[in-house]
Amino acid sequence: MSAPAGGLPYLDAATVERLVPMGRAVAVLEEALRAGLDPEETPRRPVVDVAAGQLLLMPAATRRYAGVKVVSIAPGNPERGLPRIQGTYLLFDGDTLAPLAALDGIALTSLRTPAVSALAVRHLAEEGARRLVVFGSGPQAYGHVAALREVRPVEEVTVVGRDAARAEALAAHCRAQGLTARALTNPAAAPADPAAGPGAEAVAGADLVACCTTARTPLFPGKLARDGVTVVAVGSHEPGARELDDDLVARATVVVEARAAALEEAGDLLVPIGRGTITSRHLAGNLADLIAGRVVVGPGPRVFKSTGMAWEDLVVAAAAYEAWT
């Protein structure tokens, strides 16, 4: 933690991670929903296309705090050895709107996204879920392994990634944590023939599947996902991008963070809705409904589709600030 010349405290990545461990992040998100936070009331985030990618502005407010995350998404950055997603969070007092602190935006995103997935998995997945398949090998893939272990007895991890070295690095990280892990390599963001892709066999035997990629087309055939498996998809907030196919969505109990946000941004859902495969009534509920026990889980797969929302950043940022003070 440091304070810039203006005196506003800055909580860097290491400080955020220390102040709010993954289990604590899951807990504060659930506490906020149980206390009455309504995800549907979160303001929409402006998305501005620029030459290098996108700029996102993510504001939210509760009675005690307000905050905004400014995020940049630069698809070309990984080739430069730079993060694809960067950003800064500003936290304000809810009554006076006086600035309280700035926080590392990447650390906040890397923490709250898997924590939200873990919260959904806590209420959706089979109790004994132990076999996890992770598509992707970036920060969110690492975060999802850690987060899902907080809520389910994960023992086996299969990593499916485009880069063999990065996929093996994540598998090695999992083994160092005492897990059984292997890496499979897919040279494309999504295989030309998903049924023959490296993750197909693993998906068929999975209890949990975490999709943490930049794929524009589905990663695996939904028919391979067994009844009872829980799939989380967090890789995209764009209407034209998707990690899941129509078959999986149509068979699944689908939970989203907020209906309004999902029906504006979630390509995994909007494409099948547009094709008539499902309707918006197919959505079983939002995250608040799930926590409150208002979601009826059907016999097929369970899907949690996340696009990322500003209320999540605010809840976790406030927890970090309160732990710091």
KEKE-3310 file (N, C-alpha, C; in steps of 0.2 Angstrom, whole numbers, plus 5000, padded with zeros to 4 digits):
npx = (5004:5002:5004:5000:5006:4995:4989:4979:4976:4983:4979:4989:4991:4997:4993:4979:4976:4981:4973:4960:4957:4953:4943:4937:4932:4922:4913:4910:4903:4892:4886:4882:4872:4863:4860:4852:4856:4852:4856:4850:4849:4861:4870:4871:4886:4896:4903:4917:4923:4940:4955:4964:4957:4945:4937:4930:4918:4914:4902:4895:4885:4881:4873:4883:4895:4902:4908:4919:4926:4938:4942:4953:4954:4964:4967:4978:4989:4994:5003:5013:5018:5011:4997:4981:4969:4968:4967:4960:4953:4942:4937:4923:4916:4900:4890:4896:4903:4916:4933:4940:4950:4961:4962:4971:4966:4967:4970:4959:4949:4954:4952:4938:4930:4932:4928:4914:4910:4913:4904:4892:4894:4894:4881:4875:4882:4885:4888:4899:4908:4923:4931:4938:4938:4947:4946:4958:4972:4976:4976:4963:4960:4969:4964:4951:4953:4958:4947:4936:4940:4938:4925:4921:4926:4938:4949:4955:4962:4960:4969:4965:4972:4978:4992:5005:5015:5011:4999:5004:5011:5001:4995:5006:5007:4995:4998:5008:5000:4995:4986:4980:4984:4984:4989:4982:4983:4977:4978:4970:4959:4946:4942:4942:4934:4925:4921:4932:4941:4954:4949:4937:4935:4939:4929:4917:4919:4918:4915:4915:4916:4926:4926:4937:4941:4946:4938:4928:4919:4910:4918:4917:4907:4890:4883:4891:4893:4888:4873:4870:4883:4892:4894:4904:4905:4915:4922:4918:4911:4904:4891:4893:4902:4906:4907:4900:4889:4873:4866:4870:4866:4852:4849:4852:4850:4850:4859:4862:4871:4864:4848:4845:4858:4864:4855:4859:4873:4878:4884:4884:4871:4863:4864:4858:4845:4842:4842:4831:4832:4831:4821:4821:4814:4820:4830:4834:4836:4843:4859:4855:4843:4847:4855:4845:4838:4828:4829:4825:4833:4836:4835:4846:4862:4870:4872:4882:4882:4893:4896:4903:4901:4898:4894:4900:4913:4913:4909:4919:4930:4926:4927:4941:4946:4940:4946:4959:4958)
npy = (4994:5011:5029:5041:5058:5066:5061:5052:5036:5021:5005:4992:4978:4967:4971:4971:4957:4952:4958:4953:4938:4924:4916:4925:4935:4928:4926:4939:4944:4935:4939:4952:4951:4943:4953:4961:4968:4971:4965:4968:4982:4988:5001:5002:4998:5009:5006:5009:5009:5009:5012:5003:4994:4992:5003:5003:5009:5007:5010:5010:5009:5009:5011:5014:5016:5021:5018:5017:5008:5009:5002:4995:4986:4977:4968:4965:4966:4954:4948:4958:4955:4961:4964:4959:4965:4980:4992:5003:5006:5017:5022:5028:5038:5034:5044:5057:5056:5058:5055:5039:5029:5022:5008:4993:4989:4977:4967:4968:4964:4951:4945:4946:4941:4926:4924:4927:4917:4906:4908:4906:4892:4886:4886:4879:4868:4850:4842:4834:4837:4835:4834:4845:4854:4866:4879:4888:4898:4909:4923:4922:4909:4903:4909:4904:4890:4891:4898:4889:4878:4883:4880:4868:4850:4849:4839:4834:4842:4847:4856:4865:4873:4886:4889:4878:4879:4888:4882:4870:4876:4881:4868:4863:4871:4868:4855:4858:4862:4851:4844:4833:4835:4839:4844:4850:4854:4866:4873:4883:4896:4891:4874:4869:4858:4855:4843:4834:4841:4844:4845:4838:4824:4826:4835:4827:4819:4828:4836:4849:4863:4876:4890:4901:4910:4919:4915:4915:4907:4892:4881:4867:4853:4854:4843:4834:4837:4831:4827:4836:4841:4857:4871:4886:4901:4914:4921:4932:4948:4952:4953:4946:4936:4919:4905:4894:4882:4881:4869:4865:4876:4876:4864:4866:4872:4888:4901:4919:4934:4946:4948:4958:4963:4952:4949:4959:4959:4945:4935:4921:4917:4926:4923:4909:4913:4922:4914:4906:4895:4895:4905:4921:4918:4906:4908:4904:4912:4926:4929:4933:4927:4914:4913:4915:4904:4903:4898:4884:4869:4860:4843:4842:4849:4862:4880:4894:4910:4923:4940:4950:4962:4979:4980:4970:4973:4984:4979:4970:4979:4988:4979:4977:4990:4992:4982:4986:4999)
npz = (5000:4996:4996:4985:4978:4981:4992:4992:4997:4990:4986:4982:4971:4978:4991:4990:4988:5000:5009:5006:5005:4994:4999:5008:4999:4992:5003:5006:4995:4995:5007:5004:4995:5002:5011:5004:4992:4975:4961:4948:4949:4946:4938:4920:4911:4902:4886:4876:4861:4855:4846:4850:4857:4869:4881:4897:4908:4925:4936:4953:4967:4985:5001:5009:5002:4986:4970:4956:4942:4931:4916:4904:4889:4879:4866:4859:4868:4875:4866:4867:4879:4889:4901:4895:4901:4910:4923:4935:4951:4960:4975:4985:4998:5003:5008:5007:4995:4995:4990:4995:4993:4981:4971:4964:4949:4941:4950:4958:4948:4945:4957:4961:4950:4949:4962:4961:4953:4961:4971:4964:4960:4973:4976:4966:4961:4962:4977:4979:4969:4961:4950:4939:4924:4916:4904:4896:4901:4908:4920:4925:4924:4933:4944:4945:4948:4961:4967:4965:4973:4985:4988:4984:4984:4975:4966:4955:4940:4924:4912:4898:4885:4873:4872:4874:4884:4894:4898:4903:4914:4922:4925:4932:4943:4949:4953:4962:4972:4977:4970:4957:4941:4923:4907:4892:4875:4864:4848:4844:4848:4849:4845:4827:4825:4838:4844:4842:4849:4861:4874:4874:4879:4892:4896:4896:4907:4917:4933:4936:4925:4919:4910:4903:4893:4878:4867:4852:4847:4852:4864:4866:4862:4868:4870:4876:4889:4904:4913:4927:4928:4932:4924:4921:4913:4909:4900:4891:4888:4878:4865:4853:4856:4861:4872:4875:4868:4858:4862:4875:4882:4880:4886:4900:4917:4919:4926:4929:4932:4933:4925:4916:4912:4907:4896:4888:4886:4885:4875:4874:4878:4871:4857:4856:4860:4849:4839:4841:4849:4863:4874:4883:4895:4898:4907:4923:4934:4943:4952:4965:4966:4966:4978:4987:4986:4976:4964:4954:4951:4937:4929:4920:4914:4924:4922:4924:4919:4917:4915:4922:4934:4940:4954:4960:4960:4968:4981:4984:4984:4994:5005:5005:5008:5021:5028:5027:5034)
capx = (5000:5006:5000:5003:5007:4989:4988:4974:4979:4983:4980:4992:4989:4998:4989:4972:4976:4982:4967:4954:4959:4948:4937:4933:4929:4916:4909:4907:4898:4886:4883:4879:4866:4858:4858:4847:4858:4849:4860:4847:4849:4867:4870:4874:4892:4897:4909:4919:4928:4945:4959:4968:4953:4939:4937:4924:4917:4909:4900:4890:4884:4877:4872:4889:4900:4901:4914:4920:4932:4940:4945:4955:4954:4968:4968:4985:4994:4998:5009:5018:5020:5007:4990:4975:4965:4971:4962:4960:4947:4941:4932:4921:4911:4893:4886:4899:4906:4923:4937:4943:4956:4962:4964:4974:4960:4968:4970:4952:4945:4956:4949:4930:4927:4932:4924:4907:4909:4913:4898:4887:4895:4892:4874:4873:4885:4884:4892:4905:4911:4930:4935:4938:4941:4948:4948:4962:4978:4978:4975:4956:4961:4972:4959:4945:4955:4958:4941:4932:4943:4935:4918:4920:4932:4942:4955:4958:4961:4963:4969:4965:4975:4981:4999:5007:5020:5006:4994:5008:5013:4995:4995:5011:5004:4990:5001:5011:4995:4992:4981:4981:4983:4987:4988:4980:4984:4973:4982:4966:4954:4941:4944:4937:4929:4925:4920:4938:4946:4958:4945:4931:4935:4939:4922:4913:4919:4919:4910:4915:4920:4927:4928:4940:4945:4944:4935:4923:4915:4910:4924:4916:4900:4886:4880:4896:4892:4883:4868:4873:4889:4891:4899:4904:4908:4917:4927:4917:4905:4902:4885:4895:4907:4903:4911:4895:4885:4866:4864:4871:4862:4845:4848:4854:4847:4855:4859:4866:4872:4858:4845:4846:4865:4865:4852:4862:4880:4880:4883:4882:4864:4859:4864:4853:4839:4841:4840:4825:4834:4828:4819:4823:4811:4824:4834:4831:4836:4850:4863:4852:4838:4850:4857:4839:4834:4822:4831:4824:4838:4833:4839:4852:4868:4869:4877:4882:4886:4895:4899:4906:4896:4901:4892:4905:4920:4912:4908:4926:4934:4925:4930:4948:4947:4938:4952:4965:4958)
capy = (5000:5017:5035:5046:5064:5069:5059:5046:5029:5016:4998:4989:4971:4962:4973:4969:4950:4950:4960:4950:4931:4922:4914:4931:4938:4924:4927:4946:4944:4932:4943:4958:4948:4942:4959:4964:4971:4969:4965:4971:4989:4991:5004:4999:5001:5012:5002:5013:5006:5013:5009:4997:4989:4995:5006:5002:5012:5002:5013:5006:5013:5006:5016:5016:5017:5022:5017:5016:5005:5011:4996:4995:4979:4978:4961:4964:4966:4948:4948:4962:4953:4965:4961:4961:4969:4984:4996:5006:5007:5023:5020:5035:5038:5034:5050:5063:5055:5060:5049:5036:5025:5019:5001:4990:4986:4971:4963:4967:4960:4944:4942:4946:4936:4919:4923:4927:4910:4901:4909:4902:4885:4884:4885:4876:4861:4844:4843:4830:4839:4835:4834:4851:4856:4873:4881:4894:4897:4916:4924:4920:4901:4902:4912:4899:4884:4893:4899:4883:4874:4885:4878:4861:4846:4848:4835:4833:4847:4847:4862:4865:4880:4887:4889:4872:4880:4891:4877:4866:4880:4880:4861:4862:4875:4864:4849:4860:4863:4845:4842:4829:4839:4838:4850:4848:4860:4867:4878:4889:4899:4885:4869:4869:4852:4854:4836:4831:4845:4841:4845:4834:4819:4828:4838:4822:4816:4833:4838:4857:4866:4884:4893:4907:4911:4924:4912:4919:4902:4887:4877:4860:4852:4854:4836:4830:4839:4826:4830:4837:4845:4864:4875:4893:4904:4921:4924:4937:4952:4954:4950:4942:4931:4914:4899:4888:4881:4881:4863:4866:4882:4873:4858:4868:4877:4894:4907:4924:4939:4950:4946:4964:4964:4946:4950:4965:4957:4938:4931:4914:4917:4930:4919:4905:4917:4925:4908:4903:4889:4896:4912:4924:4914:4900:4909:4901:4917:4929:4927:4935:4922:4908:4913:4915:4898:4904:4894:4877:4866:4855:4837:4843:4853:4869:4884:4901:4914:4929:4946:4955:4968:4984:4979:4965:4976:4988:4975:4968:4985:4990:4974:4978:4996:4991:4978:4991:5004)
capz = (5000:4996:4995:4980:4981:4983:4998:4992:4998:4985:4988:4976:4970:4984:4997:4989:4989:5007:5013:5004:5002:4990:5003:5011:4993:4991:5008:5006:4990:4997:5012:5001:4992:5007:5014:5000:4986:4970:4955:4943:4949:4945:4932:4914:4910:4895:4883:4871:4856:4853:4841:4853:4860:4873:4887:4901:4914:4929:4942:4957:4974:4990:5005:5013:4997:4979:4967:4949:4940:4924:4913:4897:4886:4873:4864:4857:4873:4877:4862:4869:4886:4894:4902:4891:4905:4915:4926:4942:4955:4964:4980:4988:5004:5001:5010:5005:4989:4996:4988:5000:4991:4974:4971:4958:4945:4938:4956:4959:4943:4945:4963:4961:4945:4951:4968:4959:4950:4966:4974:4960:4961:4980:4977:4960:4959:4966:4983:4979:4963:4962:4943:4936:4918:4915:4897:4897:4905:4910:4927:4927:4925:4940:4950:4946:4951:4968:4970:4966:4978:4991:4989:4982:4985:4969:4967:4948:4936:4917:4909:4891:4883:4866:4873:4878:4890:4899:4900:4908:4920:4926:4928:4937:4949:4952:4956:4968:4977:4980:4965:4951:4935:4917:4902:4885:4871:4858:4846:4842:4853:4849:4839:4822:4827:4845:4846:4842:4852:4866:4880:4873:4883:4899:4898:4897:4914:4922:4938:4935:4919:4920:4903:4905:4887:4873:4862:4849:4846:4857:4865:4866:4861:4874:4871:4880:4896:4907:4917:4934:4928:4932:4919:4922:4907:4911:4896:4887:4890:4871:4862:4848:4858:4866:4874:4875:4862:4859:4865:4882:4885:4880:4891:4906:4921:4917:4931:4927:4938:4932:4919:4911:4910:4903:4890:4884:4884:4886:4868:4875:4879:4866:4851:4855:4860:4843:4834:4844:4853:4869:4875:4889:4900:4900:4912:4929:4939:4944:4957:4971:4966:4968:4985:4991:4985:4972:4958:4953:4947:4933:4929:4916:4917:4927:4919:4927:4914:4920:4911:4926:4935:4945:4961:4963:4962:4974:4987:4986:4985:5001:5010:5006:5012:5028:5031:5028:5040)
cpx = (5004:5001:5003:5003:5001:4986:4982:4978:4978:4984:4983:4989:4990:4994:4982:4971:4977:4976:4961:4956:4952:4942:4933:4929:4922:4911:4906:4902:4891:4882:4880:4873:4861:4856:4853:4849:4855:4853:4857:4847:4856:4867:4873:4881:4893:4903:4910:4924:4933:4950:4962:4964:4946:4941:4930:4924:4912:4908:4895:4890:4880:4876:4878:4895:4898:4908:4914:4926:4932:4944:4947:4956:4958:4970:4975:4990:4997:5004:5015:5021:5016:5000:4985:4970:4969:4966:4964:4953:4947:4935:4930:4916:4904:4889:4889:4902:4913:4928:4940:4950:4955:4964:4967:4968:4961:4967:4962:4948:4947:4954:4941:4927:4927:4928:4917:4906:4909:4907:4892:4888:4893:4885:4871:4876:4884:4890:4899:4909:4919:4934:4933:4941:4941:4950:4951:4967:4981:4976:4968:4956:4964:4967:4953:4947:4955:4952:4936:4934:4940:4928:4916:4927:4936:4948:4959:4957:4964:4963:4969:4967:4978:4989:5001:5011:5015:5002:4998:5010:5007:4994:5000:5010:4999:4993:5005:5006:4992:4987:4984:4980:4987:4985:4987:4981:4980:4976:4977:4962:4949:4943:4939:4932:4929:4924:4927:4943:4949:4954:4939:4930:4935:4932:4917:4913:4920:4914:4909:4919:4920:4930:4930:4945:4943:4940:4929:4917:4915:4916:4923:4908:4896:4884:4885:4896:4886:4878:4871:4879:4887:4896:4898:4908:4909:4921:4925:4911:4902:4896:4887:4900:4903:4908:4907:4891:4877:4863:4865:4867:4854:4844:4849:4849:4852:4854:4864:4867:4866:4855:4846:4853:4866:4861:4854:4869:4882:4879:4881:4875:4860:4859:4859:4846:4837:4839:4834:4826:4831:4825:4822:4820:4815:4829:4831:4831:4843:4853:4859:4846:4841:4852:4851:4835:4828:4823:4829:4829:4835:4837:4846:4858:4866:4874:4876:4886:4887:4898:4903:4902:4900:4900:4897:4911:4919:4912:4915:4931:4933:4927:4937:4949:4945:4944:4958:4964:4957)
cpy = (5006:5023:5040:5053:5068:5067:5053:5040:5025:5009:4994:4981:4966:4964:4970:4961:4948:4952:4956:4943:4929:4920:4920:4934:4934:4926:4934:4947:4941:4936:4949:4956:4947:4948:4964:4968:4967:4970:4969:4979:4992:4995:5001:5002:5003:5008:5006:5009:5011:5009:5003:4992:4992:4998:5005:5006:5009:5006:5009:5010:5009:5012:5019:5018:5018:5020:5016:5013:5007:5006:4997:4988:4980:4971:4960:4964:4960:4947:4952:4961:4958:4962:4964:4966:4973:4989:4999:5007:5013:5021:5027:5033:5038:5040:5056:5063:5058:5054:5046:5032:5024:5012:4998:4987:4979:4966:4962:4963:4952:4941:4941:4941:4929:4918:4923:4920:4905:4902:4905:4895:4882:4882:4881:4868:4856:4844:4839:4832:4839:4835:4841:4852:4863:4875:4888:4893:4904:4917:4922:4912:4900:4904:4907:4893:4886:4894:4893:4878:4876:4882:4871:4857:4844:4844:4834:4839:4846:4854:4862:4873:4880:4886:4883:4874:4883:4886:4872:4869:4880:4873:4860:4866:4871:4858:4852:4862:4857:4841:4837:4833:4837:4844:4847:4854:4860:4873:4884:4891:4894:4881:4870:4863:4851:4847:4832:4835:4842:4841:4841:4829:4821:4831:4832:4819:4821:4834:4846:4859:4874:4886:4900:4909:4917:4921:4916:4913:4896:4883:4870:4859:4851:4847:4832:4832:4835:4830:4830:4841:4853:4867:4882:4896:4912:4924:4930:4941:4955:4950:4945:4936:4926:4909:4893:4888:4881:4875:4863:4870:4879:4868:4861:4872:4883:4900:4912:4929:4943:4948:4952:4964:4958:4947:4956:4963:4950:4935:4924:4912:4920:4926:4914:4908:4919:4920:4904:4897:4889:4903:4914:4921:4908:4901:4908:4907:4920:4927:4928:4929:4916:4908:4912:4909:4898:4901:4887:4874:4860:4849:4837:4846:4859:4874:4891:4905:4921:4934:4950:4961:4973:4983:4974:4968:4981:4984:4973:4973:4987:4986:4975:4984:4995:4987:4982:4996:5001)
cpz = (5000:4995:4990:4982:4983:4989:4998:4993:4992:4987:4982:4976:4976:4990:4996:4990:4996:5011:5012:5001:4999:4994:5006:5005:4992:4997:5008:5001:4992:5003:5009:4998:4997:5011:5010:4994:4980:4963:4949:4943:4948:4938:4926:4913:4903:4892:4877:4867:4854:4849:4844:4856:4863:4879:4891:4907:4919:4935:4946:4964:4978:4995:5009:5008:4990:4976:4959:4947:4932:4921:4906:4895:4880:4871:4861:4862:4875:4873:4863:4876:4891:4895:4897:4894:4910:4918:4933:4945:4960:4969:4984:4994:5001:5002:5007:4998:4989:4994:4994:4999:4983:4975:4964:4955:4943:4944:4958:4955:4944:4952:4962:4956:4947:4958:4966:4957:4956:4970:4971:4961:4968:4980:4971:4959:4964:4972:4983:4973:4964:4955:4940:4929:4917:4908:4898:4902:4908:4917:4929:4928:4931:4945:4950:4949:4959:4971:4970:4971:4985:4993:4987:4983:4979:4970:4960:4944:4929:4914:4901:4888:4876:4867:4877:4885:4895:4902:4905:4914:4924:4929:4933:4944:4953:4956:4962:4974:4980:4975:4960:4945:4929:4912:4895:4881:4865:4855:4844:4848:4855:4844:4833:4822:4834:4848:4846:4846:4858:4873:4880:4878:4890:4901:4899:4904:4919:4927:4937:4929:4920:4913:4904:4899:4883:4867:4859:4847:4851:4858:4865:4864:4867:4875:4875:4887:4899:4912:4924:4934:4929:4928:4920:4916:4909:4906:4892:4890:4883:4868:4857:4849:4862:4867:4874:4869:4864:4863:4872:4885:4885:4885:4898:4910:4921:4923:4928:4933:4938:4925:4914:4908:4905:4896:4885:4882:4883:4879:4869:4876:4873:4859:4851:4856:4853:4838:4836:4847:4860:4869:4882:4895:4902:4906:4919:4935:4939:4950:4964:4972:4969:4975:4989:4990:4981:4965:4958:4949:4944:4933:4924:4919:4920:4924:4923:4922:4917:4915:4915:4927:4941:4952:4964:4965:4968:4981:4989:4988:4992:5006:5011:5010:5019:5032:5032:5034:5046)
residu = (MET:SER:ALA:PRO:ALA:GLY:GLY:LEU:PRO:TYR:LEU:ASP:ALA:ALA:THR:VAL:GLU:ARG:LEU:VAL:PRO:MET:GLY:ARG:ALA:VAL:ALA:VAL:LEU:GLU:GLU:ALA:LEU:ARG:ALA:GLY:LEU:ASP:PRO:GLU:GLU:THR:PRO:ARG:ARG:PRO:VAL:VAL:ASP:VAL:ALA:ALA:GLY:GLN:LEU:LEU:LEU:MET:PRO:ALA:ALA:THR:ARG:ARG:TYR:ALA:GLY:VAL:LYS:VAL:VAL:SER:ILE:ALA:PRO:GLY:ASN:PRO:GLU:ARG:GLY:LEU:PRO:ARG:ILE:GLN:GLY:THR:TYR:LEU:LEU:PHE:ASP:GLY:ASP:THR:LEU:ALA:PRO:LEU:ALA:ALA:LEU:ASP:GLY:ILE:ALA:LEU:THR:SER:LEU:ARG:THR:PRO:ALA:VAL:SER:ALA:LEU:ALA:VAL:ARG:HIS:LEU:ALA:GLU:GLU:GLY:ALA:ARG:ARG:LEU:VAL:VAL:PHE:GLY:SER:GLY:PRO:GLN:ALA:TYR:GLY:HIS:VAL:ALA:ALA:LEU:ARG:GLU:VAL:ARG:PRO:VAL:GLU:GLU:VAL:THR:VAL:VAL:GLY:ARG:ASP:ALA:ALA:ARG:ALA:GLU:ALA:LEU:ALA:ALA:HIS:CYS:ARG:ALA:GLN:GLY:LEU:THR:ALA:ARG:ALA:LEU:THR:ASN:PRO:ALA:ALA:ALA:PRO:ALA:ASP:PRO:ALA:ALA:GLY:PRO:GLY:ALA:GLU:ALA:VAL:ALA:GLY:ALA:ASP:LEU:VAL:ALA:CYS:CYS:THR:THR:ALA:ARG:THR:PRO:LEU:PHE:PRO:GLY:LYS:LEU:ALA:ARG:ASP:GLY:VAL:THR:VAL:VAL:ALA:VAL:GLY:SER:HIS:GLU:PRO:GLY:ALA:ARG:GLU:LEU:ASP:ASP:ASP:LEU:VAL:ALA:ARG:ALA:THR:VAL:VAL:VAL:GLU:ALA:ARG:ALA:ALA:ALA:LEU:GLU:GLU:ALA:GLY:ASP:LEU:LEU:VAL:PRO:ILE:GLY:ARG:GLY:THR:ILE:THR:SER:ARG:HIS:LEU:ALA:GLY:ASN:LEU:ALA:ASP:LEU:ILE:ALA:GLY:ARG:VAL:VAL:VAL:GLY:PRO:GLY:PRO:ARG:VAL:PHE:LYS:SER:THR:GLY:MET:ALA:TRP:GLU:ASP:LEU:VAL:VAL:ALA:ALA:ALA:ALA:TYR:GLU:ALA:TRP:THR)
# end
